[in-house]
Amino acid sequence: MRNERNEYPRPQFRRDSWQSLNGEWEFDFENSERPVNCGIYAGKLQLNRKINVPFSYQWEASGIGDTSVHDTVWYRRTFTIDKVNKGKRVLLCFNAADYETDVWINGYHTIKHVGGFTPFKADITKCLKDEKNEIVVRCKDTLETAVPRGKQSWTGEQFTCYYYPNSGIWGSVWIEFFGEDGIENYSLQSDVDNRSITRR
């Protein structure tokens, strides 16, 4: 697929050991014939379409370009961990997904995130297998007006300054590898008199 995003997506906390999960994923719209209890979340059901993550299905760069309304969408792909990173802790990171997102790794529910504009992450080390691993993502994004939308249309159509909504994954997805300790956050304090910045 074209327009694959492989640059490191979070330069403020860059780690040398990381792996992009952008690119081609299996994808499908939820319907009454394929409910959750049929095993989608466990990776037991192949999805019918292909999508180019991190582009949302409404846009041509995703490889789909379907602007009709679908409240719930599913993603699935497999990945392996390089030998050099075996034994390290693994952090799964999403830059953005709209709006309610659930993530399963090898059938284990690892993340639930609500919000369309903020990054989120989870330590998935205990869910991983030695060989091939499966990640399944479900995103629910309705046209309810109570959900913050910015300039995304809530009617299902473009009008005036409002554009088609972005549903599902629309930010980069990747995994990072680290040891027992890692930086969760930090702050920068400026000192104008001494022309310096201190990191805490």
Disulfide bonds with the S-S distance in Angstrom:
none
